[in-house]
Structure formats: C-alpha cells, structure tokens
Amino acid sequence: MEDTDEVRKIIFVGIDWGSETHQTCAMDGARRIVLEKAVPHSGKGLADLSAALLRLVNGDVKRLAVAIEVPRGAIVETLLEKQIPVFAINPKQLDRFRDRHTVAGAKDDRRDALVLADSLRTDRAAFHPLRLGDPLLVQLRELSRMHDELKAERVATGNRLREQLHRYFPQLLELASVYEARWLWELLEIAPVPKQAKKLALGKVRSLLKNYRVRSLTPEQVLEKLRSEPLHVADGVTEACSRHVALLIPRIRLLHEQQAQVEREIENLLEQLSTAVEGKAEHRDALLLQSLPGLGKLVCATMLAEASEPLEDRDYLRLRSLCGVAPVTKRSGKQYAVRMRAACNQRLRTAIHHWTTNAIQRDPHWKARYAACRAAGHSHGRALRGIGDRLLATLVALLKSQTHYDPTRRTVTPGLGIMPA
C-alpha cells in the first residue's frame, strides 16, 4: 500500500481468530501499535471490541481496516454490521507474511495478530474484502453443507451395514444397494437372518416390492436369492451380526430421510432465489445458473453458497481458482511443468466434477469437446477440468449479459480445438 497521508490516517487491525478468545492488534500507518488486547468470544466481548475500534478513529469507519484469517463467524458479522471494513487472506499467504517477522518459525496469537495488521498495511492487494451475504444465501450455504455431511454419514453407515451383511448374509447384497434401497432395509427388519428369510411367503415379498414400487426384481427372483445356500459361520456370528444390523438400519433410514428433507428445503430456497428481486443480482443469478446444461439443483446450491462473492463480482479468474480448474504453472530454468491445482475449495471442486460429468452426457457440444480432449491424449480428469474451465467462462459471460444459456447458439463442428489446461 502506498505511503500517503491518507494511508497514515488509517488504523490497521489484525484479529487472530480463536475458539474462546480473539487476539487483536491495531497499528497506525506509521506502524505504531495503538491497541493490543484479547477479547472473549461473547456478545459483550465482540461489542466492546467494535466500540474500542470505533473510538480509535472517532467513529469514522473509513479510517479502519480489519484483517482476519477466517472469513466467517460472529466476529466478522459483528464488525460488518457496524460498517467496519473487514478483509480476509488465505492461510498459506499469511504463513509467508509471518516469515517477514521471524526466521525461526515462531508462532503465537499475538504475533499472528501483528502480522495480519502489518500485512494489510503493506500488501492490501493480497486481501479480499468481505461483506454480509443475502440471508437466503446464508441459509442455502448451511443447507448445502449439511447435505454433504448427511451424505457422508449415510455412506459411512452404509459401509458398516454392508460389512456386516457380507459376514453372514452376502446374498442380500446381490439384490440392491444397501445405501439407498429402503425396501431392503425393511426386508432385513422382517427377516434379519437367512433362516427366517427362507420361510418368507411369496405374497409377503410381492407386497413389499409393490409398496416400494420396485420393478427391477420379481418376487420369485428375490426369494431365489433368499433361499440360496447361506454361508457357514461360527456359532454366535449370525446372532451378533444381525443385532448390529438391527441397530444400523434405523440410523441409515433416518439419515436418508433427513437428506431428502434437506434437498427439499434447498429446492424451496432456490425457487425463492430464482424470483427476480430488484437490487439483488444474486436472485437473478440463481435462475441463470440453472439454465446451463448438467447443472442440477445441488450443484447450483453449492456454487451459490461457496462462490457467492466471485459470482456477484463476475470474477472469472478467482472463480476458476476457487473451483480448482485453473492449473498451476511451475517454470524454473529449463524445468517447466503444469499441474493440477490442489489449493482450492474442495466442495466447489466436487461440484464442478459433477457438473462437467453431466454436461458431457447431456449436451452434444460439451460431449464433442470431451471427445476431442481425449483424442488429444488428455486423461479423463484433465479433460473434465478443461471443460469445467470453459463452462465457468460461459457462466460468467451469461451473468454479465444477464441471458439464459441457449444451446442453439453453439454449433458442434468436427475437430474442435483443445482448451487450455
């Protein structure tokens, strides 16, 4: 940051976020420390911190600039509500700035707060400003992350259920997926061991399949599997495993129901966001995102939740970096390498993967691009990242022009050029 009179009037504040207390360091443009204190993570503590910072500048929030590493939480929201400018920085960048102050690698809360304040004073361009999000986007972000958590828990519970069935009742695994087949869970509650499954009546199985609208299997096929020769296991194994299965089934059923409920709530929020509201561009953006091929509701929710700021700013370069499709180039002397970006938002990387996978299956243009990439010798992952990059560029172009995706404006021609990595 330039050493001007205006800069010297600014108070730069560094806040090292903590679970119980937040260490604060404030310095003026001449690098003199004017405030240093630890504040508790409480309503009164954060209110006192805001008041103390405002007293330093006599209430002129334009003379304040706060640097923080964690770009969310009550402390960020409290400061932003007071109109105090807050800036965030990547933890890896902060680690490099720390080396300016100590070559020994020392690290503590007071030093980190000092480094944050001093780095904001000298390298403002390395930070990005934070702002309060739309309330609907805040809810969408929480629901989107909750959906991922429930999915991970359901998969983990399904893995345990599958492992127990594999020990004593493997023929059931050939009928359907234990992760999603609700009729299979009810079947296990009715007949948890092979001996009971053999005695099931054909009508009972037929009624079960009918209730869950299962048409991929006939009652006779199910009974054939259930009455096949069971595994020979040691005494007590069947009883122990079946008890374990009986505990797992209610848990996986509950996770399945909660995940479905969250998906419905996400759809409702997207419908609200898709309603154009004057002065709120992100509402219109939700509608435009869903017009792109392969971009389903869950991917749309993740994009809006995790990349709301670059989408609102139409910042393609930051967006492709966050999503992990922008490559990392390393050139030194005669060495030259282009590698996949590891530092990115993993939820956005997963969303882009699903989006591009769906796009190459449903849209002829992107399918042809994928085929051209593969023909050029690129791996499957490399081809998906290249297509994801072009999809993001298309998305930003749509947001800038405020128009829906129109597949008729694209022509699929042989020998499409290969996109950059």
Backbone torsions as a table, in degrees:
resi	resn	phi	psi	omega
1	MET	NA	139.0	-176.0
2	GLU	-67.2	143.7	-179.5
3	ASP	-85.3	82.2	-178.9
4	THR	-115.6	170.8	178.3
5	ASP	-61.4	-38.7	179.4
6	GLU	-63.3	-41.2	180.0
7	VAL	-65.7	-39.3	-178.5
8	ARG	-65.9	-19.9	178.2
9	LYS	-82.3	-16.0	-175.3
10	ILE	-80.5	141.6	173.4
11	ILE	-100.6	119.8	-179.2
12	PHE	-98.5	128.7	-174.5
13	VAL	-120.1	131.2	173.8
14	GLY	-112.0	131.0	-179.9
15	ILE	-122.9	117.2	174.9
16	ASP	-90.3	108.1	-174.2
17	TRP	-66.7	138.4	176.0
18	GLY	-139.6	161.5	-178.2
19	SER	-72.6	-30.9	-179.0
20	GLU	-112.4	-40.6	178.6
21	THR	-134.1	154.3	178.2
22	HIS	-117.5	119.7	179.8
23	GLN	-82.1	130.9	-175.6
24	THR	-122.0	138.3	175.0
25	CYS	-137.0	126.5	179.3
26	ALA	-120.7	134.6	178.8
27	MET	-136.4	154.9	178.2
28	ASP	-89.5	-177.6	-176.7
29	GLY	-64.7	-18.1	178.3
30	ALA	-93.4	9.2	176.9
31	ARG	72.8	22.1	174.6
32	ARG	-89.6	128.8	-179.8
33	ILE	-74.7	123.1	-177.8
34	VAL	-109.7	-13.2	178.7
35	LEU	-157.4	134.9	176.5
36	GLU	-149.3	117.1	-177.2
37	LYS	-160.9	159.6	173.9
38	ALA	-107.6	129.8	-178.2
39	VAL	-115.2	140.3	179.5
40	PRO	-72.8	152.8	177.9
41	HIS	-82.9	81.7	179.6
42	SER	-149.1	166.1	179.8
43	GLY	-59.9	-44.9	-179.7
44	LYS	-67.9	-40.1	-179.0
45	GLY	-62.8	-44.4	-179.4
46	LEU	-70.9	-35.3	177.0
47	ALA	-65.8	-40.5	177.9
48	ASP	-64.7	-37.5	178.4
49	LEU	-63.6	-45.9	178.8
50	SER	-59.8	-43.2	-179.7
51	ALA	-64.8	-40.2	-179.7
52	ALA	-65.0	-39.9	179.3
53	LEU	-67.7	-39.2	179.5
54	LEU	-67.6	-32.2	177.7
55	ARG	-66.5	-31.1	-179.8
56	LEU	-63.5	-28.3	-176.0
57	VAL	-116.6	14.7	179.7
58	ASN	56.3	37.1	175.9
59	GLY	83.2	-0.4	-179.6
60	ASP	-86.9	95.7	-174.8
61	VAL	-66.1	-20.0	179.2
62	LYS	-68.2	-17.0	178.7
63	ARG	-93.5	7.1	178.5
64	LEU	-110.8	145.1	173.2
65	ALA	-147.6	116.6	-174.6
66	VAL	-108.0	130.5	177.3
67	ALA	-108.9	136.7	-179.9
68	ILE	-147.0	153.5	-177.7
69	GLU	-89.3	-38.7	-179.0
70	VAL	-93.1	113.3	-171.5
71	PRO	-83.7	31.5	-178.0
72	ARG	-157.9	175.8	177.6
73	GLY	107.3	173.3	-174.6
74	ALA	-63.7	-35.5	-177.4
75	ILE	-66.5	-39.1	177.8
76	VAL	-66.6	-43.9	-178.2
77	GLU	-66.4	-37.2	179.0
78	THR	-63.7	-44.8	-179.5
79	LEU	-66.9	-42.6	-179.3
80	LEU	-65.5	-36.0	177.6
81	GLU	-65.1	-26.0	175.5
82	LYS	-86.1	8.4	179.9
83	GLN	67.6	20.2	178.9
84	ILE	-85.2	124.6	-179.5
85	PRO	-64.8	130.4	179.8
86	VAL	-124.1	137.5	-177.7
87	PHE	-127.1	141.3	-179.4
88	ALA	-114.3	157.7	-180.0
89	ILE	-140.7	149.5	177.3
90	ASN	-67.3	137.0	-179.3
91	PRO	-56.7	-33.8	179.5
92	LYS	-67.7	-38.7	177.1
93	GLN	-65.8	-39.9	178.4
94	LEU	-62.3	-37.2	178.8
95	ASP	-61.9	-37.3	177.8
96	ARG	-69.5	-39.6	178.2
97	PHE	-64.3	-30.8	-179.8
98	ARG	-63.0	-31.2	-179.8
99	ASP	-64.1	-20.0	177.0
100	ARG	-65.5	-30.5	-172.3
101	HIS	-98.5	-18.8	178.8
102	THR	-154.4	129.7	176.9
103	VAL	-92.7	-8.0	-178.0
104	ALA	-86.9	-7.3	-179.9
105	GLY	81.8	16.0	179.1
106	ALA	-64.6	146.9	-177.5
107	LYS	-149.8	128.6	172.4
108	ASP	-155.0	170.2	-173.9
109	ASP	-62.9	-42.4	-178.8
110	ARG	-64.3	-41.3	-179.7
111	ARG	-66.3	-40.9	-179.4
112	ASP	-64.1	-38.9	177.6
113	ALA	-64.4	-39.8	177.6
114	LEU	-64.4	-43.5	-180.0
115	VAL	-62.3	-42.0	179.6
116	LEU	-60.7	-47.3	-178.9
117	ALA	-64.8	-45.7	-177.2
118	ASP	-68.0	-36.8	179.6
119	SER	-67.6	-38.3	176.7
120	LEU	-65.3	-33.7	179.0
121	ARG	-66.7	-39.4	-173.7
122	THR	-99.4	-27.5	-173.1
123	ASP	-132.3	60.8	-179.4
124	ARG	-57.2	-32.0	-175.9
125	ALA	-66.2	-20.3	-179.8
126	ALA	-78.8	-11.0	-179.0
127	PHE	-104.0	155.7	173.3
128	HIS	-125.2	139.7	-176.1
129	PRO	-70.2	147.4	177.8
130	LEU	-105.9	154.4	176.2
131	ARG	-149.2	156.1	179.6
132	LEU	-68.8	133.9	-179.8
133	GLY	-85.1	165.4	175.5
134	ASP	-61.6	137.7	-179.2
135	PRO	-54.2	-36.7	178.5
136	LEU	-67.2	-35.7	178.0
137	LEU	-69.6	-34.4	176.5
138	VAL	-62.5	-45.2	177.7
139	GLN	-64.2	-41.1	-179.0
140	LEU	-64.0	-39.5	179.4
141	ARG	-62.1	-43.5	-178.8
142	GLU	-66.8	-42.3	179.6
143	LEU	-66.0	-39.9	-179.7
144	SER	-63.0	-44.5	178.5
145	ARG	-68.7	-36.5	177.4
146	MET	-63.0	-38.6	178.8
147	HIS	-61.5	-43.1	178.9
148	ASP	-64.8	-38.8	178.8
149	GLU	-64.8	-44.6	179.4
150	LEU	-64.0	-39.1	178.7
151	LYS	-63.2	-43.6	178.7
152	ALA	-63.6	-40.9	178.7
153	GLU	-66.7	-38.6	179.8
154	ARG	-66.0	-40.6	178.5
155	VAL	-65.4	-41.7	179.7
156	ALA	-64.7	-42.0	177.7
157	THR	-66.9	-38.4	176.5
158	GLY	-63.5	-36.6	177.1
159	ASN	-63.1	-41.7	178.5
160	ARG	-66.6	-39.0	178.6
161	LEU	-65.2	-43.2	178.9
162	ARG	-62.8	-39.7	-179.5
163	GLU	-63.8	-40.5	179.1
164	GLN	-67.7	-41.4	178.7
165	LEU	-66.2	-35.6	179.2
166	HIS	-63.7	-24.7	-178.2
167	ARG	-75.6	-33.9	-173.3
168	TYR	-137.4	-13.6	-174.0
169	PHE	-142.3	55.1	-172.0
170	PRO	-68.1	-21.7	-178.1
171	GLN	-64.6	-25.1	177.7
172	LEU	-65.9	-30.8	-178.6
173	LEU	-67.0	-18.1	179.1
174	GLU	-83.0	-11.1	-176.6
175	LEU	-85.8	-43.8	-176.3
176	ALA	-164.6	173.9	179.3
177	SER	-78.8	127.2	179.5
178	VAL	-72.1	-11.9	-178.3
179	TYR	-79.8	-26.9	-173.1
180	GLU	-132.9	-19.4	-173.7
181	ALA	-75.8	98.3	-178.1
182	ARG	-66.4	-32.4	179.7
183	TRP	-66.4	-31.1	177.9
184	LEU	-68.7	-36.2	177.2
185	TRP	-64.9	-41.1	178.8
186	GLU	-68.5	-36.0	177.3
187	LEU	-61.1	-39.7	178.8
188	LEU	-67.4	-31.6	176.5
189	GLU	-71.3	-33.5	179.2
190	ILE	-75.1	-44.3	-176.9
191	ALA	-134.6	84.9	-174.7
192	PRO	-76.5	-14.5	-178.2
193	VAL	-127.9	155.3	-178.0
194	PRO	-56.1	-36.4	-177.9
195	LYS	-61.8	-40.7	178.5
196	GLN	-74.2	-35.5	-179.2
197	ALA	-63.2	-34.4	179.7
198	LYS	-64.5	-26.7	-175.3
199	LYS	-91.3	0.0	180.0
200	LEU	-63.7	139.0	177.8
201	ALA	-80.6	152.3	-179.9
202	LEU	-61.2	-38.2	-179.7
203	GLY	-64.2	-36.2	179.4
204	LYS	-64.9	-42.5	179.5
205	VAL	-67.6	-41.5	179.7
206	ARG	-61.8	-42.2	179.2
207	SER	-64.4	-38.1	179.4
208	LEU	-64.8	-45.8	179.9
209	LEU	-66.1	-35.3	-179.9
210	LYS	-68.0	-40.4	-179.1
211	ASN	-62.5	-34.6	-178.8
212	TYR	-100.1	8.3	176.3
213	ARG	54.8	46.9	178.8
214	VAL	-91.7	115.5	-178.3
215	ARG	-113.7	-5.5	-178.8
216	SER	-79.0	-13.5	-179.8
217	LEU	-131.9	147.4	173.7
218	THR	-98.5	156.9	177.5
219	PRO	-57.2	-35.3	-179.7
220	GLU	-66.1	-38.7	178.5
221	GLN	-65.6	-40.2	179.0
222	VAL	-64.6	-45.9	-179.9
223	LEU	-64.0	-35.0	178.5
224	GLU	-61.0	-41.1	178.0
225	LYS	-69.3	-42.7	-177.8
226	LEU	-65.4	-31.1	-177.1
227	ARG	-95.1	6.9	176.4
228	SER	-70.9	162.9	-175.1
229	GLU	-63.0	125.4	-177.8
230	PRO	-77.9	168.7	175.4
231	LEU	-69.3	149.3	173.8
232	HIS	-94.1	111.5	-176.6
233	VAL	-121.1	164.3	179.7
234	ALA	-67.3	158.5	178.7
235	ASP	-60.0	134.6	178.3
236	GLY	92.9	-18.2	-178.0
237	VAL	-66.4	-46.9	-178.6
238	THR	-61.0	-44.0	-179.6
239	GLU	-64.7	-42.6	-178.5
240	ALA	-66.5	-45.3	-178.3
241	CYS	-66.8	-39.5	-179.1
242	SER	-65.7	-34.3	176.0
243	ARG	-67.1	-39.6	177.1
244	HIS	-62.6	-43.3	178.8
245	VAL	-62.1	-39.3	-179.6
246	ALA	-63.3	-28.1	177.1
247	LEU	-82.0	-29.7	-176.9
248	LEU	-78.0	-33.1	-174.7
249	ILE	-61.3	-47.7	177.8
250	PRO	-61.6	-32.6	-179.5
251	ARG	-69.4	-45.7	-178.6
252	ILE	-70.4	-31.3	176.9
253	ARG	-67.2	-42.7	178.9
254	LEU	-63.1	-43.4	178.8
255	LEU	-62.6	-39.3	178.0
256	HIS	-63.1	-43.5	-179.3
257	GLU	-67.5	-40.5	179.5
258	GLN	-66.7	-38.3	177.9
259	GLN	-64.2	-42.5	178.0
260	ALA	-63.7	-38.2	179.1
261	GLN	-65.4	-42.3	178.6
262	VAL	-64.2	-39.3	178.0
263	GLU	-61.4	-40.0	177.8
264	ARG	-65.2	-39.6	179.0
265	GLU	-67.3	-36.3	176.5
266	ILE	-63.5	-43.7	178.3
267	GLU	-61.6	-39.8	178.8
268	ASN	-64.3	-41.5	179.0
269	LEU	-66.1	-39.2	178.4
270	LEU	-64.8	-35.4	176.5
271	GLU	-64.7	-39.4	177.9
272	GLN	-67.4	-40.3	179.5
273	LEU	-68.8	-29.0	-178.1
274	SER	-74.7	-9.5	176.9
275	THR	-83.0	116.3	-176.3
276	ALA	-60.7	127.1	177.7
277	VAL	-123.0	129.6	-177.1
278	GLU	-61.3	130.5	178.5
279	GLY	87.6	-1.9	-179.5
280	LYS	-125.9	94.4	-175.4
281	ALA	-68.2	-29.6	-177.3
282	GLU	-64.9	-23.5	177.0
283	HIS	-69.1	-44.5	177.0
284	ARG	-65.8	-35.5	-179.1
285	ASP	-61.3	-37.4	-179.5
286	ALA	-60.1	-37.6	179.4
287	LEU	-70.8	-40.2	-179.0
288	LEU	-68.9	-37.9	179.3
289	LEU	-59.0	-43.2	-175.7
290	GLN	-72.1	-8.4	177.8
291	SER	-82.2	-13.7	-178.4
292	LEU	-77.1	146.6	-177.6
293	PRO	-68.3	135.1	175.9
294	GLY	82.0	-5.0	-177.1
295	LEU	-94.2	95.1	-178.6
296	GLY	-79.4	-178.3	-175.0
297	LYS	-66.1	-39.2	-178.7
298	LEU	-69.5	-39.7	176.7
299	VAL	-66.0	-41.1	178.4
300	CYS	-61.0	-42.8	179.5
301	ALA	-63.3	-40.7	179.3
302	THR	-65.7	-42.3	179.5
303	MET	-61.8	-47.4	-178.6
304	LEU	-67.3	-33.8	-176.9
305	ALA	-76.4	-43.4	-172.2
306	GLU	-95.4	-18.5	-176.5
307	ALA	-129.5	37.4	-176.0
308	SER	-64.2	-40.5	-177.2
309	GLU	-68.4	-51.7	177.8
310	PRO	-63.4	-30.8	176.0
311	LEU	-67.6	-42.5	179.9
312	GLU	-66.6	-35.1	179.7
313	ASP	-84.7	-5.2	-175.8
314	ARG	57.1	39.9	-175.7
315	ASP	-94.0	92.1	-176.7
316	TYR	-65.5	-40.6	-176.5
317	LEU	-64.7	-44.3	178.4
318	ARG	-68.8	-36.0	-179.0
319	LEU	-65.0	-44.0	-179.2
320	ARG	-69.5	-28.4	175.8
321	SER	-71.9	-43.9	178.9
322	LEU	-61.1	-37.1	-176.9
323	CYS	-82.1	-9.4	176.3
324	GLY	82.9	11.6	179.5
325	VAL	-93.6	-14.3	176.1
326	ALA	-77.3	124.1	-177.1
327	PRO	-73.8	164.7	175.6
328	VAL	-111.2	118.6	-179.4
329	THR	-98.2	131.0	177.1
330	LYS	-122.8	115.9	-179.1
331	ARG	-129.1	124.1	178.9
332	SER	-150.2	110.6	-178.1
333	GLY	63.1	-122.9	179.4
334	LYS	-88.0	-8.1	-178.7
335	GLN	-85.8	135.2	179.4
336	TYR	-146.4	126.4	-178.9
337	ALA	-146.6	142.7	174.7
338	VAL	-119.3	119.5	-173.8
339	ARG	-123.1	161.6	176.7
340	MET	-68.7	140.9	179.3
341	ARG	-74.0	127.0	178.1
342	ALA	-96.6	-33.5	-178.7
343	ALA	-82.7	99.1	-179.9
344	CYS	-160.6	177.6	174.7
345	ASN	-81.1	113.3	-174.2
346	GLN	-65.5	-30.9	178.0
347	ARG	-68.1	-38.5	176.2
348	LEU	-69.2	-37.1	177.6
349	ARG	-60.4	-44.1	179.0
350	THR	-64.8	-40.6	179.4
351	ALA	-62.8	-42.5	179.0
352	ILE	-65.0	-37.3	178.6
353	HIS	-60.8	-46.7	179.4
354	HIS	-66.4	-39.0	-179.5
355	TRP	-62.4	-50.1	-177.9
356	THR	-67.1	-36.4	178.1
357	THR	-61.3	-43.8	178.2
358	ASN	-68.4	-37.0	-176.8
359	ALA	-65.3	-41.8	-178.0
360	ILE	-73.3	-14.8	177.4
361	GLN	-89.7	-26.6	-170.9
362	ARG	-110.8	-22.0	-175.6
363	ASP	-115.5	124.2	-177.6
364	PRO	-59.7	-35.7	-178.1
365	HIS	-63.4	-50.0	-177.9
366	TRP	-72.8	-29.2	175.2
367	LYS	-64.8	-41.3	178.4
368	ALA	-66.6	-38.0	177.6
369	ARG	-64.4	-41.6	179.0
370	TYR	-62.7	-44.1	179.2
371	ALA	-61.9	-37.6	178.9
372	ALA	-66.6	-39.5	178.2
373	CYS	-63.8	-44.3	-179.2
374	ARG	-66.2	-38.5	179.0
375	ALA	-65.7	-27.2	178.8
376	ALA	-80.8	-1.7	176.4
377	GLY	98.7	7.0	179.2
378	HIS	-77.1	148.6	176.6
379	SER	-71.8	168.2	179.6
380	HIS	-59.4	-47.1	-179.4
381	GLY	-63.7	-41.9	179.4
382	ARG	-63.2	-40.3	178.3
383	ALA	-65.8	-41.0	179.5
384	LEU	-65.0	-38.4	178.8
385	ARG	-65.6	-39.6	177.8
386	GLY	-63.5	-41.9	178.7
387	ILE	-69.0	-39.2	176.9
388	GLY	-59.9	-38.1	178.0
389	ASP	-62.4	-45.2	-179.9
390	ARG	-69.2	-33.2	176.5
391	LEU	-65.3	-39.1	177.4
392	LEU	-65.3	-39.5	177.4
393	ALA	-63.1	-40.5	176.8
394	THR	-63.3	-42.5	179.9
395	LEU	-60.1	-47.1	-179.5
396	VAL	-63.7	-37.9	177.6
397	ALA	-63.3	-39.9	177.9
398	LEU	-65.3	-41.2	-179.3
399	LEU	-65.5	-38.6	179.5
400	LYS	-67.4	-38.5	-178.7
401	SER	-89.7	-9.9	-179.5
402	GLN	55.9	45.6	177.7
403	THR	-125.7	154.1	177.9
404	HIS	-77.4	157.0	177.0
405	TYR	-67.8	130.9	-178.7
406	ASP	-123.5	102.8	-177.8
407	PRO	-64.0	-20.9	-178.6
408	THR	-72.5	-15.3	179.1
409	ARG	-82.6	-5.7	178.3
410	ARG	-106.9	144.6	176.4
411	THR	-119.8	134.2	178.8
412	VAL	-92.3	111.9	-178.7
413	THR	-119.3	150.6	178.1
414	PRO	-64.2	151.6	174.7
415	GLY	67.4	43.2	178.1
416	LEU	-61.2	141.7	179.7
417	GLY	-66.8	154.9	179.3
418	ILE	-87.6	133.4	-179.8
419	MET	-73.3	156.1	173.0
420	PRO	-64.7	161.4	-174.5
421	ALA	-60.5	NA	NA
